[in-house]
Amino acid sequence: MNDDTIKLLKECNAGCKSATNSMEQVQPYINNEALKNLIDEYNDKHIKLGDECHQMLNELNQEEKDPKPMAKAFSWISTEIKLMMNDNSHKIADLMIDGCNMGIKSVSEYINKYKTASNESMDLAKRLVKIEQEFMDKLLIYL
């Protein structure tokens, strides 16, 4: 397998972890049952895609990539501060939409950057972008 495949899979894996970390972080603040169910649904989708990515990396004898510790810490702190000031459904949806936008942009950049990645890894990355887009579209009603 070529280097682009490994790099793309590692970035997708880190992206799935970042997404699930964010979704799990906001769970205690959610008061709207429909929003909670939506976030649970897309958390599960990210976990499954992350597991698939992890499996592909294992088959290539490669380690997973974790989100960068400083970025993870900054994201966690800023989310906590925003939710302490306002934990309504609008703010939670707004935070999740910002995350979706970041995910769509970064994974799309990796798809374009790692052009020689395998078809299987490209398919996984494109599915991740699609999941982020669908999630964002469904969150819009909470704004």
C-alpha positions as CSV (number, residue, x, y, z in Angstrom):
1,M,0.0,0.0,0.0
2,N,1.3,3.5,-0.8
3,D,2.1,6.2,1.6
4,D,-0.9,8.4,0.6
5,T,-3.3,5.6,1.6
6,I,-1.7,5.4,5.1
7,K,-1.8,9.1,5.6
8,L,-5.4,9.5,4.4
9,L,-6.5,6.7,6.7
10,K,-4.7,8.1,9.7
11,E,-6.3,11.6,9.1
12,C,-9.7,10.0,8.8
13,N,-9.2,8.0,11.9
14,A,-8.1,11.1,13.9
15,G,-11.1,13.0,12.5
16,C,-13.5,10.3,13.6
17,K,-12.0,10.4,17.1
18,S,-12.3,14.2,17.3
19,A,-15.9,14.1,16.2
20,T,-16.8,11.4,18.7
21,N,-14.9,13.2,21.5
22,S,-16.9,16.4,20.7
23,M,-20.3,14.6,20.6
24,E,-19.6,12.8,23.8
25,Q,-18.5,16.0,25.5
26,V,-21.8,17.8,24.8
27,Q,-24.1,14.9,25.8
28,P,-24.4,16.0,29.5
29,Y,-25.7,19.4,28.3
30,I,-28.4,18.3,26.0
31,N,-32.0,18.8,27.2
32,N,-33.7,18.2,23.9
33,E,-34.5,14.5,23.4
34,A,-34.6,14.8,19.6
35,L,-31.2,16.5,19.5
36,K,-29.8,14.0,21.9
37,N,-31.0,11.1,19.6
38,L,-29.6,12.8,16.5
39,I,-26.2,13.3,18.2
40,D,-26.2,9.7,19.4
41,E,-27.0,8.5,15.9
42,Y,-24.1,10.4,14.3
43,N,-21.8,9.5,17.1
44,D,-22.5,5.8,16.3
45,K,-21.9,6.4,12.6
46,H,-18.5,8.1,13.4
47,I,-17.5,5.2,15.7
48,K,-18.4,2.6,13.1
49,L,-16.4,4.5,10.4
50,G,-13.5,5.0,12.8
51,D,-13.5,1.3,13.6
52,E,-13.5,0.5,9.8
53,C,-10.6,2.9,9.4
54,H,-8.7,1.3,12.3
55,Q,-9.2,-2.1,10.8
56,M,-7.8,-0.9,7.5
57,L,-4.8,0.5,9.3
58,N,-4.3,-2.7,11.2
59,E,-4.3,-4.6,7.9
60,L,-1.5,-2.3,6.8
61,N,0.4,-2.8,10.1
62,Q,0.0,0.8,10.9
63,E,-0.8,2.6,14.1
64,E,-3.9,4.8,14.6
65,K,-3.5,8.6,14.7
66,D,-4.9,10.4,17.7
67,P,-5.9,14.1,17.5
68,K,-3.1,16.4,18.5
69,P,-3.2,16.9,22.2
70,M,-3.0,20.7,22.1
71,A,-5.8,20.9,19.6
72,K,-7.9,18.4,21.6
73,A,-7.3,20.4,24.9
74,F,-8.2,23.7,23.2
75,S,-11.3,22.3,21.7
76,W,-12.4,20.7,25.0
77,I,-11.8,23.9,27.0
78,S,-13.5,26.2,24.5
79,T,-16.5,23.9,24.2
80,E,-16.9,23.7,28.0
81,I,-16.7,27.5,28.3
82,K,-19.3,28.0,25.6
83,L,-21.6,25.5,27.1
84,M,-21.3,26.9,30.6
85,M,-22.4,30.3,29.3
86,N,-25.2,28.8,27.2
87,D,-26.2,25.2,27.0
88,N,-29.3,25.4,25.0
89,S,-30.0,23.3,21.9
90,H,-29.1,26.2,19.6
91,K,-25.6,26.5,21.0
92,I,-25.0,22.8,21.0
93,A,-26.1,22.6,17.3
94,D,-24.0,25.6,16.5
95,L,-20.9,23.9,18.0
96,M,-21.7,20.6,16.2
97,I,-22.1,22.4,12.9
98,D,-18.8,24.2,13.4
99,G,-17.2,20.7,13.9
100,C,-18.9,19.4,10.8
101,N,-17.6,22.3,8.7
102,M,-14.0,21.7,10.0
103,G,-14.4,18.0,9.3
104,I,-15.7,18.5,5.7
105,K,-12.9,21.0,4.9
106,S,-10.0,19.0,6.4
107,V,-11.1,15.6,5.0
108,S,-11.7,17.2,1.6
109,E,-8.3,18.7,1.7
110,Y,-6.8,15.3,2.5
111,I,-8.7,13.7,-0.3
112,N,-7.2,16.2,-2.7
113,K,-3.7,16.1,-1.1
114,Y,-3.4,12.3,-1.1
115,K,-4.5,11.6,-4.7
116,T,-2.7,8.3,-5.0
117,A,-4.5,6.7,-2.0
118,S,-6.2,3.5,-2.6
119,N,-9.8,3.5,-3.8
120,E,-10.9,1.8,-0.6
121,S,-9.4,4.6,1.6
122,M,-10.7,7.3,-0.8
123,D,-14.2,5.7,-0.5
124,L,-13.9,5.8,3.3
125,A,-12.8,9.5,3.3
126,K,-15.7,10.4,1.0
127,R,-18.2,8.6,3.2
128,L,-16.8,10.5,6.2
129,V,-17.4,13.8,4.3
130,K,-21.0,12.6,3.4
131,I,-21.7,11.8,7.1
132,E,-20.5,15.2,8.2
133,Q,-22.7,16.9,5.5
134,E,-25.8,14.9,6.5
135,F,-25.2,15.6,10.2
136,M,-24.8,19.3,9.5
137,D,-28.0,19.4,7.4
138,K,-30.0,17.7,10.2
139,L,-28.6,20.1,12.8
140,L,-29.8,23.2,11.0
141,I,-33.3,23.0,12.4
142,Y,-31.9,23.6,15.9
143,L,-30.4,27.0,15.0
